[in-house]
Amino acid sequence: MSRFTFHSAALFVSGVIAVLIGAGIVWNPVGFHATAGIHIGEGDSALLNEMRAAGGPILAIGLLALAALFARRIRTLALTASAFFYTGYGLARFASLMVDGVPDQMMVWITLLELVVGAACFVGAASSQQRGPAV
């Protein structure tokens, strides 16, 4: 697989996942989290505000990754941001697994997915830096 194809695949996968998750959290945090077995009180406006606020940066990272598919100048930036974003989430979930115990099986798979996507984005960012800046 060529580097361009690998970069594009990493950006597409990371972008689509983040946009779907971010949009889901921003527009319907109660329903979105219920799909993972997490129940949030609908009447708690402070908690809903926090949940929606957390969805915004997730949505933004996804939009950045998707924009980089068309704007080569921001490809390394988007890969690096996605790498830190996904790896950060995955490592935080892994730490929670160690401290809080094993969650629902779906959350374990999500942790693995985040670490894999993060690693792919790190590889993509590193290889794009070796090729030099985009013109």
C-alpha positions as CSV (number, residue, x, y, z in Angstrom):
1,M,0.0,0.0,0.0
2,S,1.5,3.4,-0.9
3,R,2.0,6.1,1.7
4,F,-0.7,8.3,0.1
5,T,-3.2,5.5,0.4
6,F,-2.2,4.7,4.0
7,H,-2.4,8.4,4.9
8,S,-5.8,8.7,3.3
9,A,-7.1,5.6,4.9
10,A,-6.0,6.7,8.4
11,L,-7.5,10.1,7.9
12,F,-10.7,8.8,6.6
13,V,-11.2,6.2,9.3
14,S,-10.2,8.5,12.1
15,G,-12.3,11.4,10.6
16,V,-15.5,9.4,10.1
17,I,-15.3,7.8,13.6
18,A,-14.7,11.2,15.3
19,V,-17.4,13.0,13.3
20,L,-20.0,10.4,14.1
21,I,-19.1,10.2,17.8
22,G,-18.8,14.0,18.2
23,A,-22.0,14.7,16.4
24,G,-23.8,12.0,18.4
25,I,-22.6,13.5,21.6
26,V,-23.3,17.1,20.7
27,W,-26.8,16.5,19.3
28,N,-28.0,13.7,21.6
29,P,-25.7,12.9,24.5
30,V,-28.3,10.8,26.4
31,G,-29.2,8.6,23.5
32,F,-25.6,8.3,22.3
33,H,-24.2,7.1,25.6
34,A,-27.2,4.8,26.2
35,T,-26.0,2.8,23.2
36,A,-22.9,1.9,25.3
37,G,-25.0,1.1,28.4
38,I,-24.2,4.5,30.0
39,H,-27.3,6.1,31.5
40,I,-27.3,9.9,31.9
41,G,-30.1,11.8,33.6
42,E,-32.0,13.9,31.1
43,G,-32.8,16.5,33.7
44,D,-29.2,17.2,34.7
45,S,-28.5,20.3,32.6
46,A,-24.9,20.7,34.0
47,L,-24.0,17.2,33.1
48,L,-25.6,17.5,29.6
49,N,-23.7,20.7,29.1
50,E,-20.4,19.0,30.0
51,M,-21.2,16.0,27.7
52,R,-22.0,18.3,24.7
53,A,-18.9,20.4,25.4
54,A,-16.8,17.2,25.2
55,G,-18.4,16.3,21.9
56,G,-17.3,19.5,20.3
57,P,-13.6,18.8,20.2
58,I,-14.2,15.3,19.1
59,L,-16.3,16.6,16.2
60,A,-13.6,19.2,15.4
61,I,-10.8,16.6,15.2
62,G,-12.9,14.5,12.9
63,L,-13.6,17.5,10.6
64,L,-9.9,18.3,10.6
65,A,-9.0,14.7,9.6
66,L,-11.6,14.7,6.8
67,A,-10.5,18.2,5.6
68,A,-7.0,16.9,5.3
69,L,-8.1,14.4,2.7
70,F,-8.6,17.4,0.4
71,A,-6.0,19.9,1.7
72,R,-2.6,18.2,1.6
73,R,-0.9,21.1,3.5
74,I,-2.7,20.1,6.7
75,R,-2.3,16.3,6.4
76,T,0.6,16.0,8.9
77,L,-1.2,18.3,11.3
78,A,-4.4,16.2,11.1
79,L,-2.6,12.9,11.4
80,T,-0.7,14.2,14.4
81,A,-3.8,15.6,16.1
82,S,-5.7,12.4,15.4
83,A,-2.8,10.3,16.7
84,F,-2.7,12.2,20.0
85,F,-6.5,12.3,20.3
86,Y,-7.1,8.6,19.8
87,T,-4.1,7.4,21.7
88,G,-5.0,9.7,24.6
89,Y,-8.5,8.3,24.7
90,G,-7.2,4.7,24.5
91,L,-4.6,5.1,27.2
92,A,-7.1,6.9,29.5
93,R,-9.5,4.0,29.0
94,F,-6.8,1.5,29.6
95,A,-5.8,3.3,32.8
96,S,-9.4,3.2,33.9
97,L,-9.5,-0.5,33.1
98,M,-6.6,-1.0,35.5
99,V,-8.0,1.3,38.2
100,D,-11.7,0.7,38.0
101,G,-11.9,-2.8,36.7
102,V,-13.1,-4.3,33.4
103,P,-16.1,-2.5,31.9
104,D,-18.6,-3.7,29.4
105,Q,-17.0,-5.8,26.6
106,M,-17.9,-3.1,24.0
107,M,-15.8,-0.6,26.0
108,V,-12.8,-2.9,25.9
109,W,-13.2,-3.2,22.1
110,I,-13.5,0.6,21.8
111,T,-10.2,1.0,23.8
112,L,-8.5,-1.4,21.4
113,L,-9.9,0.5,18.4
114,E,-8.7,3.8,19.7
115,L,-5.2,2.5,20.3
116,V,-5.0,1.0,16.8
117,V,-6.3,4.1,15.1
118,G,-4.0,6.3,17.2
119,A,-1.0,4.1,16.3
120,A,-1.9,4.2,12.6
121,C,-2.1,8.0,12.7
122,F,1.3,8.2,14.5
123,V,2.8,6.0,11.7
124,G,1.2,8.2,9.1
125,A,2.4,11.4,10.7
126,A,5.9,10.1,11.1
127,S,6.1,8.9,7.5
128,S,4.7,12.1,6.1
129,Q,7.4,14.1,8.1
130,Q,10.1,11.9,6.5
131,R,8.8,12.8,3.0
132,G,9.1,16.5,3.7
133,P,6.6,19.3,3.8
134,A,3.7,19.3,1.4
135,V,3.8,22.1,-1.2
